[in-house]
Amino acid sequence: MRHTPSFELTDPDEVARLIRENPWATIVSSTSNGLVASHYPVLIDDSAPAGTLAIVSHVGRPDEKLHEWGEHEVLVIIQGPHGYISPGWYDPSPAVPTWNFVTAHLYGVPELLGPEENLRVLEQLVDHFEDRMPEPRRMRGTLENSEYADRISAGTVGFRLPVARFVAKLKMSQNRPDETVARIVSELEGEGPYSSAELAREMRRANPGVFDGDV
């Protein structure tokens, strides 16, 4: 990812927030057979030591072999809200369009989980997403559900990824005049073809001086 100091995101807490709010990850490995990519939901590992960042999840067999899981470093890409920014939203001066976004690249060597811990992580994943439902379906909600989960979990391999390092970028028009930032957010919150309420919220968060902390 191109190094742009004005858009660097270096706060681990903000990266953790990005992961929590955008848990669908792309996992990339450089293996003995070439590049391999997969997509899975991930969770922050709250048991990680203070000051460190780790994620947990699972892959479906045989992805753990295709990725040569645990043998080398992998790249996990987290993509937050993003969208097209029209030059028509700037002032009348000549300008070109751009794309605003927030993303993080996480690097580390995955640690394989045993069957019991894998089940625990699977249950955490289910609870994380079902908590928003009016009538959550828990993995252990009924005896039948629990027995089914125990059987199907054999087709998955759990992992923990301690993040050795990360590179993250938050590009939310911070280099533009305040009035331009406000105009862009107004357009994103409107009803045009490139409106995006999620991107508008991220822009408000990234430019607190413009919006007086109104996120």
C-alpha positions, -999 to +999 in steps of 0.1 A: +000+000+000+014+034-010+030+053+018+011+086+024+020+101+057-010+124+059-034+094+056-015+069+079-036+052+105-012+041+134-035+038+164-041+001+173-074+009+189-087+024+157-075-006+138-093-028+163-125-007+158-122-011+120-120-049+124-149-050+148-171-030+124-159-047+092-152-083+101-153-098+066-116-103+058-095-113+028-067-137+037-037-139+013-008-164+015+023-168-007+027-205-008+049-231-024+022-234-051+017-196-056-007-170-042-038-182-024-067-160-012-097-168+009-125-148+026-137-153+062-152-133+090-128-125+119-131-113+155-108-094+177-092-117+203-100-100+235-077-123+254-047-109+237-022-092+260-026-055+266-010-034+238-012-062+213-036-070+185-048-105+175-077-119+156-095-153+157-116-172+132-117-205+113-112-217+078-131-245+060-110-276+052-089-278+031-081-241+031-056-246+060-036-269+037-039-246+006-026-217+027+001-238+043-014-226+076+011-219+103+042-223+081+046-187+071+033-152+074+000-143+059-017-110+049-052-102+062-069-073+045-097-054+063-117-030+042-139-004+058-163+021+042-152+035+008-166+053-021-162+076-051-157+113-045-167+135-075-146+166-083-180+183-087-182+182-049-151+205-047-148+242-055-148+253-092-110+249-095-097+222-118-097+188-100-099+151-106-121+125-089-107+104-061-117+074-038-120+078-001-114+047+020-101+031+053-083-002+052-058-022+072-032-048+062-025-072+091+006-095+090+013-125+112+018-163+114-015-181+122-016-204+152-039-235+148-065-241+174-074-274+189-110-288+185-123-274+218-110-239+213-122-240+177-157-247+189-154-218+214-144-194+186-172-207+163-197-200+191-182-165+196-187-159+158-223-170+159-231-149+190-213-118+175-236-118+145-268-132+161-268-107+189-284-081+165-312-105+156-346-101+173-346-138+182-309-149+181-302-185+170-274-196+193-250-224+184-258-240+217-294-228+218-309-262+217-296-298+221-302-304+183-283-272+174-254-281+197-251-316+183-252-303+148-225-278+155-203-305+170-206-325+139-201-298+113-172-282+132-150-311+121-150-295+087-133-263+100-099-254+114-098-226+140-069-201+141-055-172+161-034-146+143-012-125+165-007-094+145+031-089+142+026-056+124+000-037+105-001-010+078-033+010+077-046+040+058-075+064+065-081+086+034-111+108+042-103+142+025-082+154+054-061+173+029-091+193+017-104+227+030-130+224+057-158+237+035-150+211+009-150+183+035-184+195+047-197+196+011-185+161+004-202+147+035-234+165+026-233+148-008-226+114+007-255+119+031-278+128+002-296+107-024-272+109-053-257+079-071-226+079-049-243+085-016-230+065+014-241+070+049-213+047+062-186+066+044-201+099+056-198+087+092-162+078+087-155+112+072-171+129+102-149+108+125-117+115+106-124+153+104-135+162+140-124+198+136-149+203+108-179+187+126-171+195+162-170+159+171-205+152+156-200+116+146 
